[in-house]
Amino acid sequence: MKKIILSITAVTAMAAAALPAVASAQSIGQRQDRLEWRIEQGQRNGALTRHEARHLKRELRETLRLEDHYRRDGLSRWERADLDRRFDRISAQIRYERHDRDRDYGYGYGRDYDRPHRW
C-alpha cells in the first residue's frame, strides 16, 4: 500500500512540476502574435464586431504595457505566470466573442433583436 501511495505522490509531483513548463512553452511574443492574428481573423470574417475587436486589442495592449513594466527589472516566475494568466483570459474572451453570434454585417445590422425596444 505504501508503494502505491508513494508512486502516486511521485507522479503527481512530476505532473505539477511539468505544468508550468507547458504553459510557458510559447514565448510571450509568440502568444502576442497569435492573439493579434486571431483578433484580426475574427474581424475579417465577421465573427468579431469592430467594438469587440477594439476592446480585445485594448486588453492586449494593456497586458503588453504591463509586460514592459515587469521586464524593467527582470521577469520573475510570478510575473511570467501573471502574464500567462492574462493571455489565457484574453484568449478565452476572443473565443467567447467569436462564437456569441454578434455580427457586423447581414440581416439586422446595427439592431439588437433580443432586447425589448422602447418606441
N, C-alpha and C positions, 0 to 999 in steps of 0.2 A: 504494500500500500504506500509506504514512504517513497519508493522508487517512482510510482505513478505520479504522486503529488509533486515530487522533485522535478520530474521531467516536464510536467505541465507548467510548473513555475518557470522553468528554464525556457521553454518555448514561448511563453507569454512575455518574458523579459526580452527575448530576442526580437519578437514581433514589435514590441513597444519601442525598442531602440531603432528599428528599421523604418518605422512610420515617418518620423521627421525627415529622414533621408529621402524617402519617396516624395514627400510634399515639396521638398526643395530641389528636386531633380532638375527642374527647369530654372534657368536663370530669371532674375527679375525682369530683365529686358525682353526675354522671350515671352514671358507671361504678358507683359505690357503690350507687345506687338500682337499677340494672339487676341487679346481682349479688344484692342483697337480694330483689328480686322473683323472680328465678329460683329462689332457695332456698325462698322461701315457696310458689311454684307447685309445686315438686318435692315439698315436704312435703304440700301439699294433695292432689295427685293420687296420692300413694303412691309416687312414683318415688324419694323420699328417705326413709330411716327417720328417726326422731327423733334418734337418735345421730348420723347423718350430717349432718343439718341443724344440730344443736348444734355439731358440730365445724367446719363451714363458717362458721357465724356467728361462732364464736370467732376463726377465722383472719381474717375480715373485720374484726372489732373490733380485733384486734392491728395490722392494717395501717392502720386509721384512727387508732389511737393514734400510730403511727409518723408518719403524715402530720401530725398536730398538732405532734409534736416537730420535724419538718422545717420546718413553716411558722413556727415561732417566730422564726427569723432569716432568713426568706425562702426560697422554694423554688428551689433551683438546678436546672440542667438534669439533673445526675446524679441528684438526689433524685427529680425527676419521672420519670426513666427507671426508677429503682428501684421507685417506686410502680406504674408501668405493668407492670413485670415481675411484681410481686407480685399485682396484679389479674389479669393473664393466667394466673398459676398457679392462683389461686382459681377462675377461670372454667373452666380445664381440669379441676380437681377436681370442680366441680359437674357438668360434662359426663360425667366418668367415673362419679361416684356415681349420677347419674340413670339410667345405662344398664347398671349392674352387676347388675341383676336381684334386688337385695335389696329386699324389700317389707315394709311394716309391717302388712300385712293379708293375708287369704286363707289358703289351704291351707298348713299347716305354720308358721303364725305362731309366731315365737319359737324355731324349731328350725333347726338348720343341718344339712341332709341331706347336704352334700358332705363333711363331716368324719366320720371314724370315731368312734363313740361308745364310751365305756367304761361298761360296765354294772356 
